[in-house]
Amino acid sequence: MKKKIAVLIATYGEVEDPTFKNLYPNSQRILRYITSRIANLPKPIQLLIAVLRSRKRKNYWGKLGYRSRLNEVTRKQADAIQAALNRLSNQGSAELEYDVREAYYFVPPYYEDVKRAVAHYDAVIVVPMIPVESEFSCGIACYITLNEFRDIAFEKVRVLKHLWNDEKLLQLYVDHLFKKLEPKLAELKGQKAGLVLSVHGTLVKDSNGEMPTINTGYKETMLFFERLKSAIERDERNVFQSIKIGAMNHQFGGEWMPETLAKALEEFKAEGIEQVVKFPYGFFADNSEADLEGIEEVKAAGYDKMIYVECINESPEFAAWLAERVRQAAERLIWAKETSMAIRQAAIA
């Protein structure tokens, strides 16, 4: 009999219809699962921030006519990973049947609700759709799992980690970048072109000026950038005179990473860079920070003809890579469960 494996494609999620009614609970959950981990804010202040953030985003998105693609892309990613897992389902040492579902931290369907719906499965593999693990990405899945599913948290659940440190992902990123740029490579060769690899910023010091006690993912973010930068520079298709990291930071909770998008753009100008290409390496799917806020900041810096390379999104090669990582994790988990059960039965006998 096949083992039933739930695969949760876990990500932040963004409001698709940006009304205040939809944005307010979204803001509340962000404060609950992220802001509260780095700043001890009184309840009235949290409510005020949620209101102000929701109004600001509603007005900003409305003014630009923007609609987030994140959830749409995530649904396509889930479908692509399901198809790839179906092709793998009869391979390996265990016969496994996979059920891939989206699970969002900040919008429905909420991660904890999806997790409850699959609690009876033989195993649950959580796939964080942000490459660098931290308390603000896969840490949210771990936090919810440990707090709400203590009895089965370690017995049945595995969260994929260290995706950023996989050579196959690096090559997928490099090939994706140059495939998207292929129609413009000849043009870029004739200019001084700069590539900014953008990422969601993270803390380097807490509000007391001390090293954060939680894993913020700063070290991994920088290592991932350096490895990707080197891989791009080594590629024969490389046309960039300068490659920089560009972090987009929040304002509260402490000191955020200094390698900002604004700093990268200033350095590009000093270097005489004429054309900027922006690739959000810190995300697996387009979202408002990647394809709106970051683009607006680059244009405001004077690079109004910038080239945006979308996230890897529902790339078939990316889905196949993730499916293989899921299969490996699922087989290891099932093997560990069966071995543990056999040992317990032998001890009883």
PLY file of the C-alpha trace (Angstrom):
ply
format ascii 1.0
element vertex 349
property float x
property float y
property float z
element edge 348
property int vertex1
property int vertex2
end_header
0.00 0.00 0.00
1.36 3.39 -0.98
2.34 5.88 1.70
0.51 9.19 1.44
2.80 12.21 1.51
1.52 15.78 1.86
3.75 18.40 0.27
3.12 21.95 1.50
4.36 24.72 -0.78
4.83 27.28 1.98
5.25 30.98 1.34
4.15 34.36 2.65
1.24 34.90 0.29
-0.03 38.32 -0.73
-3.50 39.80 -1.00
-4.79 39.46 -4.55
-7.69 41.92 -4.18
-6.08 44.81 -2.24
-9.08 46.10 -0.28
-8.65 47.27 3.30
-10.86 44.37 4.41
-8.39 41.90 2.90
-5.21 43.78 3.78
-5.91 44.28 7.49
-5.84 40.61 8.59
-2.79 40.17 6.35
-1.00 42.97 8.23
-2.04 41.50 11.59
-0.49 38.14 10.77
2.75 39.76 9.57
2.98 41.56 12.91
2.22 38.33 14.76
4.67 36.03 13.01
7.51 38.39 12.03
7.46 41.78 13.76
6.73 40.31 17.20
9.85 38.11 16.90
12.13 41.17 16.74
10.20 43.94 18.49
8.08 43.89 21.66
5.25 46.23 20.64
2.25 46.99 22.85
-1.09 45.75 21.50
-2.45 49.26 20.67
0.73 50.02 18.68
0.37 46.75 16.78
-3.22 47.59 15.86
-2.20 51.08 14.73
0.65 49.72 12.58
-1.71 47.17 11.00
-4.19 49.91 10.11
-1.56 52.26 8.72
0.20 49.54 6.74
-3.07 48.33 5.23
-4.12 51.83 4.18
-0.70 52.62 2.76
-0.55 49.45 0.68
-4.15 49.88 -0.52
-3.41 53.43 -1.71
0.00 52.57 -3.20
-1.18 49.55 -5.14
-4.36 51.32 -6.18
-2.49 54.33 -7.51
-0.27 52.13 -9.69
-3.01 49.65 -10.60
-0.83 46.86 -9.22
-2.01 43.32 -8.48
0.32 40.82 -6.84
1.18 37.69 -8.87
2.62 35.78 -5.92
-0.33 33.51 -5.18
-1.03 32.87 -8.87
2.60 31.88 -9.43
2.58 29.70 -6.31
-0.46 27.81 -7.59
1.35 27.17 -10.87
4.46 26.07 -8.97
2.37 23.62 -6.93
0.85 22.18 -10.12
4.28 21.83 -11.73
5.78 20.15 -8.65
2.77 17.82 -8.44
3.28 16.79 -12.06
7.00 16.20 -11.48
6.31 14.14 -8.34
3.73 12.06 -10.20
6.49 11.08 -12.61
8.68 10.06 -9.67
5.99 8.35 -7.61
6.90 4.79 -8.66
10.63 5.30 -8.37
12.91 4.96 -5.37
12.90 2.57 -2.45
9.36 3.34 -1.27
6.09 3.64 -3.15
4.84 7.07 -2.31
1.77 9.03 -3.35
2.12 12.80 -3.22
-0.50 15.47 -2.58
0.87 18.97 -3.24
-0.93 21.95 -1.67
-0.24 25.66 -1.28
0.01 26.91 2.30
0.37 30.62 3.05
1.58 32.33 6.21
-0.30 35.60 5.73
-3.34 34.92 3.51
-5.79 32.00 3.17
-5.41 29.09 2.88
-3.37 29.54 6.06
-0.44 27.23 6.71
-1.85 25.89 9.99
-5.22 25.10 8.39
-3.62 23.19 5.52
-1.38 21.40 8.01
-4.40 20.27 10.05
-6.11 18.99 6.90
-3.20 16.64 6.18
-2.38 15.64 9.76
-3.54 12.06 9.06
-1.09 11.58 6.17
1.92 9.30 6.60
4.32 12.24 6.27
4.38 15.97 5.57
7.18 17.66 3.62
7.25 21.45 3.89
8.86 23.31 0.99
9.70 26.95 1.92
9.56 29.00 -1.27
12.36 31.31 -0.18
15.87 29.90 -0.73
17.54 31.16 2.46
16.24 29.77 5.74
15.73 32.11 8.67
13.24 32.80 11.44
11.39 34.97 8.90
11.03 32.33 6.16
11.07 28.59 6.89
11.25 29.56 10.57
7.60 30.57 10.44
6.62 27.07 9.30
8.75 25.54 12.06
7.31 27.93 14.65
3.69 27.15 13.74
4.38 23.42 13.52
6.07 23.25 16.92
3.42 25.37 18.63
0.33 23.76 17.13
1.42 20.21 16.27
3.73 19.23 19.10
2.68 15.59 19.13
3.58 14.95 15.48
6.02 17.78 14.78
9.15 15.62 14.64
7.54 12.28 13.90
5.83 13.16 10.63
7.07 16.57 9.44
10.22 17.63 7.62
11.04 21.15 6.41
13.41 21.37 3.45
16.48 23.42 4.31
19.68 24.72 2.72
18.08 25.11 -0.70
20.39 28.07 -1.32
23.44 25.85 -0.86
22.59 23.44 -3.69
24.83 23.58 -6.77
21.90 22.58 -8.96
19.93 25.64 -7.87
22.88 27.89 -8.69
23.03 26.49 -12.21
19.25 26.77 -12.58
19.50 30.44 -11.61
22.35 31.16 -14.02
20.60 29.44 -16.93
17.31 31.17 -16.10
18.98 34.59 -16.01
20.71 34.28 -19.37
17.77 32.55 -21.04
15.55 35.51 -20.11
18.23 37.98 -21.25
19.04 36.19 -24.50
17.17 38.65 -26.79
19.08 41.55 -25.19
22.56 40.08 -24.71
23.98 41.65 -27.87
22.64 45.05 -26.81
24.01 44.67 -23.29
27.47 43.80 -24.60
27.64 47.24 -26.19
26.96 49.03 -22.90
28.36 49.17 -19.40
25.82 46.87 -17.79
25.32 46.21 -14.10
23.41 43.37 -12.50
21.76 43.86 -9.12
20.74 40.68 -7.33
17.94 41.84 -5.08
16.82 40.26 -1.84
14.61 40.94 1.15
16.83 42.59 3.76
17.39 41.16 7.21
18.66 42.23 10.64
22.31 42.42 11.61
21.73 43.94 15.07
18.67 44.02 17.31
17.02 47.12 18.79
19.59 47.07 21.62
22.51 47.10 19.21
23.36 43.47 19.95
23.67 40.48 17.63
20.18 39.01 17.13
19.44 35.92 19.20
17.42 34.44 16.34
18.69 33.22 12.98
18.13 36.13 10.60
19.76 34.41 7.62
22.25 37.25 7.04
25.33 35.03 6.73
23.53 32.63 4.37
22.14 35.51 2.28
25.63 36.88 1.70
27.15 33.45 1.00
24.39 32.72 -1.50
25.02 36.06 -3.21
28.79 35.46 -3.45
28.31 31.96 -4.86
25.75 33.13 -7.43
27.87 36.15 -8.37
30.88 33.91 -8.99
28.80 31.45 -11.04
27.51 34.27 -13.25
30.98 35.76 -13.72
32.38 32.38 -14.76
29.65 31.81 -17.34
30.69 32.47 -20.95
27.46 34.41 -21.49
28.32 36.99 -18.84
28.02 40.60 -20.07
28.11 42.44 -16.74
30.85 44.86 -15.72
29.53 44.93 -12.17
27.37 42.62 -10.04
26.03 43.75 -6.68
23.61 42.67 -4.00
20.62 44.94 -3.34
18.73 44.44 -0.08
15.36 46.02 0.56
15.08 46.64 4.29
12.36 47.42 6.79
12.76 50.37 9.15
12.04 48.96 12.59
13.34 46.23 14.89
17.04 47.12 14.85
19.86 47.63 12.35
19.25 46.10 8.94
21.86 44.85 6.49
23.93 47.67 4.96
24.17 46.17 1.45
21.04 47.96 0.26
19.55 48.36 -3.19
20.03 52.13 -2.85
23.74 51.66 -2.12
24.16 49.34 -5.12
22.54 51.90 -7.42
24.75 54.70 -6.09
27.85 52.59 -6.73
26.63 51.76 -10.24
26.41 55.47 -11.00
29.92 56.05 -9.66
31.16 53.22 -11.89
29.48 54.68 -14.97
27.00 51.83 -15.36
24.58 52.68 -18.17
22.10 49.82 -18.03
20.81 48.00 -14.95
19.44 44.47 -14.91
17.56 43.45 -11.78
17.10 39.81 -10.78
15.46 39.00 -7.41
17.61 36.03 -6.39
16.16 36.05 -2.87
12.70 34.91 -4.00
11.37 31.92 -5.91
8.25 33.79 -7.08
7.43 37.33 -8.20
5.91 39.46 -5.45
5.30 43.10 -4.67
8.78 43.63 -3.26
10.44 42.09 -6.32
8.34 43.30 -9.25
6.96 46.57 -7.86
8.85 48.20 -4.99
12.29 47.18 -6.26
11.53 48.24 -9.82
10.16 51.60 -8.67
13.33 52.22 -6.62
15.62 51.46 -9.56
13.64 53.74 -11.86
13.63 56.52 -9.26
17.44 56.31 -9.23
17.48 57.28 -12.91
17.59 53.85 -14.54
14.14 54.14 -16.08
15.02 51.64 -18.85
16.10 48.93 -16.44
15.57 45.28 -17.39
13.69 43.16 -14.90
14.34 39.41 -14.96
11.43 37.70 -13.27
11.90 35.13 -10.52
12.36 31.50 -11.46
8.60 31.05 -10.89
7.05 27.92 -12.45
10.10 26.92 -14.50
9.79 23.18 -15.35
13.46 22.63 -14.50
12.99 24.31 -11.12
9.88 22.23 -10.38
11.76 19.03 -11.28
14.65 19.97 -8.98
12.33 20.69 -6.06
10.37 17.49 -6.71
13.58 15.47 -6.43
14.45 17.20 -3.15
10.96 16.37 -1.86
11.26 12.73 -2.94
14.58 12.34 -1.15
13.22 13.91 2.05
10.05 11.81 1.94
11.91 8.54 1.45
14.30 9.34 4.32
11.39 10.21 6.63
9.41 7.07 5.79
12.53 4.94 6.24
13.22 6.55 9.63
9.62 5.98 10.78
9.59 2.35 9.70
12.99 1.69 11.27
11.90 3.28 14.54
8.71 1.23 14.57
10.62 -1.97 13.90
13.01 -1.23 16.77
10.10 -0.55 19.16
8.35 -3.77 18.13
11.56 -5.75 18.58
12.03 -4.28 22.04
8.50 -5.23 23.03
8.92 -8.77 21.70
0 1
1 2
2 3
3 4
4 5
5 6
6 7
7 8
8 9
9 10
10 11
11 12
12 13
13 14
14 15
15 16
16 17
17 18
18 19
19 20
20 21
21 22
22 23
23 24
24 25
25 26
26 27
27 28
28 29
29 30
30 31
31 32
32 33
33 34
34 35
35 36
36 37
37 38
38 39
39 40
40 41
41 42
42 43
43 44
44 45
45 46
46 47
47 48
48 49
49 50
50 51
51 52
52 53
53 54
54 55
55 56
56 57
57 58
58 59
59 60
60 61
61 62
62 63
63 64
64 65
65 66
66 67
67 68
68 69
69 70
70 71
71 72
72 73
73 74
74 75
75 76
76 77
77 78
78 79
79 80
80 81
81 82
82 83
83 84
84 85
85 86
86 87
87 88
88 89
89 90
90 91
91 92
92 93
93 94
94 95
95 96
96 97
97 98
98 99
99 100
100 101
101 102
102 103
103 104
104 105
105 106
106 107
107 108
108 109
109 110
110 111
111 112
112 113
113 114
114 115
115 116
116 117
117 118
118 119
119 120
120 121
121 122
122 123
123 124
124 125
125 126
126 127
127 128
128 129
129 130
130 131
131 132
132 133
133 134
134 135
135 136
136 137
137 138
138 139
139 140
140 141
141 142
142 143
143 144
144 145
145 146
146 147
147 148
148 149
149 150
150 151
151 152
152 153
153 154
154 155
155 156
156 157
157 158
158 159
159 160
160 161
161 162
162 163
163 164
164 165
165 166
166 167
167 168
168 169
169 170
170 171
171 172
172 173
173 174
174 175
175 176
176 177
177 178
178 179
179 180
180 181
181 182
182 183
183 184
184 185
185 186
186 187
187 188
188 189
189 190
190 191
191 192
192 193
193 194
194 195
195 196
196 197
197 198
198 199
199 200
200 201
201 202
202 203
203 204
204 205
205 206
206 207
207 208
208 209
209 210
210 211
211 212
212 213
213 214
214 215
215 216
216 217
217 218
218 219
219 220
220 221
221 222
222 223
223 224
224 225
225 226
226 227
227 228
228 229
229 230
230 231
231 232
232 233
233 234
234 235
235 236
236 237
237 238
238 239
239 240
240 241
241 242
242 243
243 244
244 245
245 246
246 247
247 248
248 249
249 250
250 251
251 252
252 253
253 254
254 255
255 256
256 257
257 258
258 259
259 260
260 261
261 262
262 263
263 264
264 265
265 266
266 267
267 268
268 269
269 270
270 271
271 272
272 273
273 274
274 275
275 276
276 277
277 278
278 279
279 280
280 281
281 282
282 283
283 284
284 285
285 286
286 287
287 288
288 289
289 290
290 291
291 292
292 293
293 294
294 295
295 296
296 297
297 298
298 299
299 300
300 301
301 302
302 303
303 304
304 305
305 306
306 307
307 308
308 309
309 310
310 311
311 312
312 313
313 314
314 315
315 316
316 317
317 318
318 319
319 320
320 321
321 322
322 323
323 324
324 325
325 326
326 327
327 328
328 329
329 330
330 331
331 332
332 333
333 334
334 335
335 336
336 337
337 338
338 339
339 340
340 341
341 342
342 343
343 344
344 345
345 346
346 347
347 348
